[in-house]
Amino acid sequence: MARVFVYGTLKKGQPNYKHMINTAKGLAKFQGRGRTVEKYPLVIAGKYNIPYMLNIPGTGHHIAGEIYSVDEQMLQFLDEFEGCPDMYQRTLMRIQVLEWEGKGGAAEGILECFVYSKATYPPEWVGLPYYDSYDSSGKHGLAYVLRESR
């Protein structure tokens, strides 16, 4: 099992969470909530209002999200879903545990988790507003456009 930290549309209550609980795609077990140890810019960009964590450590906010344990099948699905490695890159990042529901250690402290972030992006994205948490129906007014609606 691998640990994955999700901060955008794959979180509970968000438009793509359905994929995290679809066992036909693999297993994903919610472990807890956390935030990035380093600060990163989290922006909403493009005509489909997609959340992106830009891989610029030290800039932005500590990004809030959810920690999952996933099997190899789910990890492969997520790589494909996230367009890895072209659209997003999957990298290990340090995540501070805020709440833990999983069994075994890590109830507190710092974990290494896979995170899908952007290493390459249009330069103007750096000038977009930075968020510390993502909600598709947040005050920003930039509702995510589902793939099937594009």
N, C-alpha and C positions, 0 to 999 in steps of 0.2 A: 504494500500500500504506500502511496505517496501522499504528501500533504500539499493541498492547493489552497491559496488565499484568493478569494473572489471579492471584488470591490464594486462591481457594476451590475449589469443586467442579469447576472446569474445568482444574485443574492435572493434570499426569501422575500416574497412580495414583489419581486421585480419581473419584467416581461419574459426573461429567458430562464427563470428558476425551474420551469417545467422540465428542462433538460437534466437538471441535477437530480431529479427524483424519478426519471425514466430509467428503470432498471434494464430495459432493452439496450441502453447505451453503455451500461456498466453500473458499478456501485459507487455512490458518493454518500458518505456518512458525515453529517454535520457534527463538528467537534466543539466549536465555540466561536467567540467573536474576538477580534484582535485589531491591531493597527500597525502600520509600518513603523519600524524603529527609526528609519531615516525619513526625512521629509521628501515628498515628491509632488510635482504638479499633477493634479487630476483635473482634466479639462473635458468639456463636452464639445465635440467638433464634427464637422461634415454635415452634409444635407440630411443625414439620418439621425443626427444627435446622439452619436455613439460616445460613451465615456472611455477615455484613454488615460492611463497613467503614463506620463512621459518619464523615461528613464534618465532623470536629471537629479541624482541624489543631492540632498541638501537644499533644494528649492521647493517651495510650496508648503504642504501640510503633512502631518502624520495621517495617512489614509486609513479610514475605518473600513472593515469588511468582515467576512466570515471565513473560518478555517474548516476545510473538509478533508477527510481521508478518502482517497479514491483508488480504485483498482486500475490495473494497466489498461483495461478496455475503456474505462471512463477517461483516463488520461489521454489516450489516443483520440477519443471522440472530442475532448476539449481542444486538443491541438488542431484538429480539423476545423472545429467550430470557430475557433479564434484565428484561423488562417495562419497558423504558426508554421514556418518562421517568417512569412512575408508580411502579413498585416500586424501581428503581435509577435513578440519574442517571449518564450517561456524561460524565466531566469529564477534562480534561488534568491530570496530576499529574507531578511530577518523580520519576524513579526512578533510584536509584543502581545501576549495573551491577556485579554481583558476579562473574559468570562469563559469558563471551560465546562462542557457537558460530557466530553469524552472520558473513557475509562483510562486509567493509568496516568503516569506522570504528566507533566506539562500543564498542570492546573494553574500554574503561574510561571512567569518567566518569559523566555524568548525562544521561538522555534524558527527553523528554516523551512520555508514553504515555497513552492513554485508559484510564481505570479506572472500573469500575462501583461506585459507593458510594451511601450513603443520606444525603440531606440532611434528610429528615423521617422521624421514627421515634417510637415511644412513649417518653416520658421515662424510664421504668424501664429501658430498654435501656442507658442510660449507667451504671447500677449493676451491670450484668452483668460477669463476668470478661473481661478484655482478653487477647488472644493476639497473639503476634508472627508466628505461622505457623499455617496451618490444615491439619488432617488429619482427614477424616471419622471415622477409627477411632482418634483420639487418646485420650490419658488422660482427657480431659474426659468421655468416656462418652456423648456426644451425637451418635449416628450420624445422618447425613443421611438423610432419607426421600425416595427418588426420586419424581418426579412420577407415574410410572405406578403407584406403590404408595399414593398418597394417596386 
